[in-house]
Amino acid sequence: MKLNYIPLCALIVLCNVMFGCQSADHPGFKAVDSATVPLDSLKGSLDSQNKTTTPVTNTIDSASREGDWLLEPGIAAGKTTINEKADQVYARLGKADGGDAAMGKAIAIWYNNHDSTAHSIAIYTVRDTGSMPPARIKQIRVTSPAFKTKEGIHPGSTLSEIKKVYQVSRSDTYKSEGENYSVYSSKKGIAFEINAAGECSSVIIFEAGKPTATTYLKFRTTDRFSKGK
């Protein structure tokens, strides 16, 4: 009996160890951040803005304390940072749901639960000329209200609320799906896409002191890339 019992115990211990390692390394077991916004770990909860938000708020507050949802002007959106190598971002987020590329520039977008009508995170990358240098992130665009600045500004904030925190000026305008938008930018490296109702639909993090309107590829209207729009 002892000879049979010992291997069984060892097998149980081994299984526990393997499961523990998987929990630590698999993104599905990690706190939700900018790298997992488009993935199934959010269970579509961020797209229910008109429903009760109590469970979501608790998750967001917890993640925010870890910096996973923090918008830092000129620096980062969650764990995705300006001038980070594009390959590192792809390694975290996986295959993009859509995008475009030309002349050393590229745009990639990921949707929550791979649903093109859901919230998204998009990146604009640039590869310098030379002996194949790495492509690096120059702009990050997020639409989920889970992303917030330390002052609490987020997609969904009004332009008047934004102006109480940041000194912004209109830097661009565009039209998407029949609706007009204005982009208000701060020299600190953060911009806000404002819809006709005066509400922020997207926040863009970019290099401080650089213009946000001069991207070689379209970046403002990336929300329907997967549908070819």
Secondary structure, DSSP 8 states (H G I E B T S, - for coil): -HHHHHHHHHHHHHHHHHHHHHHHHSGGGS---TTTTTSGGGTTGGG-TTS--HHHHHHHHHHHHTTSSBEETTTEETTEETT-BHHHHHHHH-S-SEEEEETTEEEEEEEGGG-TTS-EEEEEEE--SSS----EEEEEEE--TT-B-TT---TT-BHHHHHHH---EEEEEEEETTEEEEEEEETTTEEEEE-TTSBEEEEEEE-TTS-SS--SS--TTGGGGGGT-
